[in-house]
Amino acid sequence: PVSVTTTLDKVTSISFFVTENPYALAASYKIADGTIPGVANRLKMAKTTKLVAIVEADGKLYSATSRASKPGASIRASQTSAAPCGSIS
């Protein structure tokens, strides 16, 4: 499975994007208050591709990427490794 974990506070959603898929959004999860923000999902990919995780935390969006060439890829999004990609208004 592909997994995403994060150390960010106030996470409200985590989404997976597979850039080479015809429909890039592969999965999206709403994260309930007080739960550990981590998800895993099985994704079928025909070839090596870039995986992008978008984490919404405290009204901001963060992204982290990984190259998936085999099953078992993981993406870790933390404040130091995740790139802010905007805010929600």
N, CA and C of each residue as an Amber inpcrd file, in Angstrom:
protein
   267
   0.8120000  -1.2070000   0.0000000   0.0000000   0.0000000   0.0000000
   0.8520000   1.2660000   0.0000000   0.2680000   2.3530000  -0.4290000
   0.8780000   3.6730000  -0.3570000   0.3640000   4.3040000   0.9310000
   1.2620000   4.8970000   1.7100000   0.8270000   5.4780000   2.9750000
   1.3150000   6.9110000   3.1160000   0.5600000   7.6820000   3.8850000
   0.9200000   9.0600000   4.2130000   0.7960000   9.2130000   5.7240000
   1.8550000   9.7350000   6.3350000   1.8180000  10.1050000   7.7400000
   2.3210000  11.5360000   7.8530000   1.9040000  12.2000000   8.9040000
   2.3280000  13.5820000   9.0740000   2.4300000  13.9380000  10.5500000
   3.2830000  14.9050000  10.8440000   3.4150000  15.4290000  12.1980000
   2.7460000  16.8010000  12.3080000   2.0990000  17.2440000  11.2450000
   1.4050000  18.5310000  11.2600000   0.2250000  18.4860000  12.2340000
  -0.0640000  19.6060000  12.8610000  -1.2080000  19.7180000  13.7650000
  -2.4570000  20.1320000  13.0000000  -3.6040000  19.8150000  13.5530000
  -4.9130000  20.2370000  13.0270000  -5.1320000  19.8010000  11.5840000
  -4.8070000  18.5450000  11.2880000  -5.0030000  17.9960000   9.9420000
  -6.4890000  17.7170000   9.7320000  -7.0300000  18.1890000   8.6130000
  -8.4430000  17.9580000   8.3100000  -8.6540000  17.0600000   7.0940000
  -7.6330000  16.9420000   6.2150000  -7.7720000  16.0310000   5.0710000
  -6.4000000  15.6360000   4.5240000  -6.3830000  14.4600000   3.9010000
  -5.1990000  13.9440000   3.2090000  -5.6710000  13.3770000   1.8740000
  -4.9880000  13.7690000   0.7990000  -5.3580000  13.2870000  -0.5400000
  -4.1330000  12.7330000  -1.2520000  -4.3530000  11.7070000  -2.0870000
  -3.3180000  11.1030000  -2.9220000  -3.5530000  11.5000000  -4.3750000
  -2.5000000  11.9150000  -5.0550000  -2.5550000  12.1680000  -6.4970000
  -1.4870000  11.3270000  -7.1800000  -1.8460000  10.6820000  -8.2900000
  -0.9200000   9.8830000  -9.0910000  -0.8290000  10.5820000 -10.4420000
   0.3090000  11.2240000 -10.7070000   0.4110000  12.1140000 -11.8670000
   0.2010000  11.4160000 -13.2080000   0.5670000  10.1670000 -13.3350000
   0.4580000   9.4610000 -14.6190000  -0.8990000   8.7940000 -14.8340000
  -1.7800000   8.8170000 -13.8420000  -3.0970000   8.2070000 -13.9970000
  -4.0180000   9.1180000 -14.8000000  -4.9650000   8.5460000 -15.5590000
  -5.9120000   9.3670000 -16.3080000  -6.7160000  10.3020000 -15.3930000
  -7.0450000   9.8310000 -14.2080000  -7.7090000  10.6320000 -13.1770000
  -6.7260000  10.7630000 -12.0330000  -6.0960000  11.9180000 -11.9280000
  -4.9780000  12.0830000 -10.9930000  -5.3640000  11.8820000  -9.5330000
  -6.5640000  12.3250000  -9.1250000  -6.9730000  12.1440000  -7.7370000
  -7.2850000  10.6740000  -7.5000000  -6.4400000  10.0210000  -6.7050000
  -6.6110000   8.5910000  -6.4580000  -7.4270000   8.3140000  -5.2060000
  -7.2950000   9.1720000  -4.1920000  -8.0340000   8.9780000  -2.9420000
  -7.9920000  10.2650000  -2.1360000  -9.0360000  10.4780000  -1.3420000
  -9.0810000  11.6460000  -0.4730000  -9.7860000  11.2430000   0.8180000
  -9.2120000  11.6550000   1.9340000  -9.7380000  11.2870000   3.2490000
  -9.9780000  12.5290000   4.0870000 -11.0990000  12.5790000   4.7850000
 -11.3570000  13.5930000   5.8010000 -10.8340000  13.0200000   7.1170000
 -10.1000000  13.8230000   7.8660000  -9.5050000  13.3700000   9.1220000
 -10.2760000  14.0100000  10.2780000 -10.7950000  13.1940000  11.1500000
 -11.5750000  13.6870000  12.2930000 -10.6550000  14.2760000  13.3570000
 -11.1630000  15.2800000  14.0610000 -10.4190000  15.8810000  15.1670000
 -10.0060000  14.8130000  16.1790000  -8.7820000  14.9180000  16.6570000
  -8.3120000  14.0110000  17.7000000  -7.7970000  12.6730000  17.2130000
  -7.7710000  12.4450000  15.9040000  -7.2520000  11.1800000  15.3860000
  -5.8250000  11.3610000  14.8870000  -5.1030000  10.2720000  14.7740000
  -3.7400000  10.3160000  14.2560000  -3.8160000  10.4860000  12.7380000
  -3.1850000  11.5310000  12.1930000  -3.3030000  11.7880000  10.7600000
  -2.3730000  10.9060000   9.9310000  -2.8450000   9.7280000   9.6010000
  -2.0980000   8.8060000   8.7510000  -3.0750000   7.9150000   8.0130000
  -2.8410000   7.7030000   6.7210000  -3.7180000   6.8530000   5.9230000
  -2.8720000   5.9790000   5.0020000  -3.4600000   4.8730000   4.5710000
  -2.8040000   3.9780000   3.6050000  -3.8600000   3.5120000   2.6140000
  -3.4190000   3.2660000   1.3950000  -4.3360000   2.8470000   0.3480000
  -3.5730000   2.0340000  -0.6840000  -4.2370000   1.1000000  -1.2980000
  -3.6400000   0.3550000  -2.4060000  -3.9930000   1.0790000  -3.7020000
  -2.9640000   1.3900000  -4.4820000  -3.1620000   2.0770000  -5.7520000
  -2.5380000   1.2580000  -6.8690000  -3.2540000   1.1150000  -7.9670000
  -2.7240000   0.3960000  -9.1160000  -2.1020000   1.3990000 -10.0800000
  -0.8320000   1.1730000 -10.4120000  -0.1200000   2.0520000 -11.3340000
   0.5230000   1.1870000 -12.4070000   0.3960000   1.5980000 -13.6510000
   0.9340000   0.8190000 -14.7580000   2.4410000   0.9780000 -14.9020000
   2.9780000   2.0970000 -14.4000000   4.4030000   2.3460000 -14.5580000
   4.9050000   3.2370000 -13.4220000   6.2000000   3.4470000 -13.3820000
   6.7940000   4.3360000 -12.3980000   6.1870000   5.7290000 -12.5510000
   5.8170000   6.3200000 -11.4510000   5.1420000   7.6100000 -11.4980000
   5.4340000   8.4190000 -10.2470000   5.0850000   9.6850000 -10.2980000
   5.2290000  10.5550000  -9.1390000   3.9330000  10.5330000  -8.3470000
   4.0500000  10.2910000  -7.0430000   2.9180000  10.3620000  -6.1340000
   2.9930000  11.6870000  -5.3970000   1.8610000  12.3340000  -5.2250000
   1.8020000  13.5880000  -4.4830000   0.7500000  13.4400000  -3.3970000
   1.1310000  13.8160000  -2.1830000   0.1790000  13.8610000  -1.0800000
  -0.0880000  15.3280000  -0.7700000  -1.3480000  15.6670000  -0.6390000
  -1.7460000  17.0050000  -0.2160000  -2.3940000  16.8600000   1.1590000
  -1.8230000  17.5690000   2.1210000  -2.3270000  17.5360000   3.4850000
  -2.8820000  18.9130000   3.8060000  -4.1350000  18.9560000   4.2420000
  -4.7300000  20.2080000   4.6960000  -4.6230000  20.2520000   6.2030000
  -3.9320000  21.2620000   6.7150000  -3.7140000  21.3790000   8.1540000
  -3.8020000  22.8400000   8.5660000  -4.6270000  23.1150000   9.5440000
  -4.7740000  24.4640000  10.0990000  -5.0610000  25.4980000   9.0090000
  -5.8970000  25.1350000   8.0270000  -6.2960000  26.0550000   6.9730000
  -5.2960000  26.2500000   5.8580000  -4.1980000  25.4970000   5.8730000
  -3.1750000  25.6010000   4.8270000  -3.0150000  24.2510000   4.1420000
  -2.5070000  24.2920000   2.8990000  -2.2410000  23.0680000   2.1560000
  -0.7440000  22.8210000   2.1090000  -0.3540000  21.5610000   2.3270000
   1.0450000  21.1470000   2.2620000   1.1470000  19.9940000   1.2810000
   2.2580000  19.9300000   0.5380000   2.4430000  18.8290000  -0.3990000
   3.7520000  18.1180000  -0.1080000   3.7560000  16.8380000  -0.3880000
   4.9650000  16.0240000  -0.3100000   4.9080000  15.0570000  -1.4800000
   6.0590000  14.7500000  -2.0710000   6.0880000  13.8720000  -3.2350000
   7.0010000  12.6820000  -3.0120000   6.7350000  11.6430000  -3.7800000
   7.5520000  10.4350000  -3.7640000   7.4670000   9.8110000  -5.1430000
   8.5100000   9.1430000  -5.5640000   8.5130000   8.4240000  -6.8200000
   8.1790000   6.9720000  -6.5100000   7.1410000   6.4500000  -7.1370000
   6.7140000   5.0720000  -6.8910000   7.0750000   4.2060000  -8.0820000
   7.9740000   3.2710000  -7.8650000   8.3260000   2.3350000  -8.9250000
   7.9340000   0.9160000  -8.5500000   7.4940000   0.7340000  -7.3220000
   7.0720000  -0.5870000  -6.8520000   6.0680000  -0.3950000  -5.7220000
   5.3410000  -1.4350000  -5.3680000   4.3840000  -1.3250000  -4.2750000
   5.0930000  -0.9970000  -2.9610000   4.3650000  -0.3710000  -2.0540000
   4.8940000  -0.0910000  -0.7360000   5.5150000   1.2810000  -0.5860000
   5.1930000   2.2120000  -1.4700000   5.7320000   3.5720000  -1.3600000
   5.1280000   4.2720000  -0.1550000   5.8820000   5.1590000   0.4440000
   5.3240000   5.9470000   1.5380000   5.7280000   7.3980000   1.3650000
   4.8790000   8.2620000   1.8630000   5.1120000   9.6990000   1.7970000
   4.9590000  10.2210000   3.2120000   5.9290000  10.9990000   3.6600000
   5.8570000  11.5790000   4.9940000   5.8070000  13.0900000   4.8550000
   4.7880000  13.6810000   5.4150000   4.6190000  15.1330000   5.3400000
   4.8010000  15.7200000   6.7310000   5.8220000  16.5150000   6.8950000
   6.0380000  17.2220000   8.1550000   6.2450000  18.6950000   7.8530000
   6.2360000  19.5250000   8.8720000   6.3990000  20.9520000   8.6310000
   7.7480000  21.2590000   8.0090000   8.7580000  20.4510000   8.2750000
  10.0730000  20.7280000   7.7140000  10.2430000  20.1550000   6.3180000
   9.5160000  19.0650000   5.9810000   9.7060000  18.4420000   4.6720000
   8.5960000  18.7520000   3.6850000   7.4320000  19.1400000   4.1700000
   6.3120000  19.4100000   3.2640000   6.3860000  20.8460000   2.7820000
   6.1220000  21.0300000   1.5290000   6.1480000  22.3730000   0.9570000
   4.7630000  22.9880000   1.0490000   4.6420000  24.1660000   1.6370000
   3.3360000  24.8260000   1.6390000   2.9140000  25.1020000   0.2070000
   1.6550000  24.8560000  -0.0980000   1.2050000  25.0690000  -1.4780000
   0.0110000  25.9840000  -1.5510000  -0.2210000  26.7560000  -0.5200000
  -1.3110000  27.7130000  -0.5670000  -2.1090000  27.6960000   0.7130000
  -3.1700000  28.4530000   0.7230000  -4.0420000  28.4660000   1.8840000
  -5.4830000  28.4180000   1.4230000  -6.3550000  28.0870000   2.3350000
  -7.7720000  27.9790000   2.0240000  -8.4610000  29.1800000   2.6380000
  -9.2890000  29.8320000   1.8640000 -10.0110000  30.9900000   2.4240000
 -11.5030000  30.7440000   2.4290000
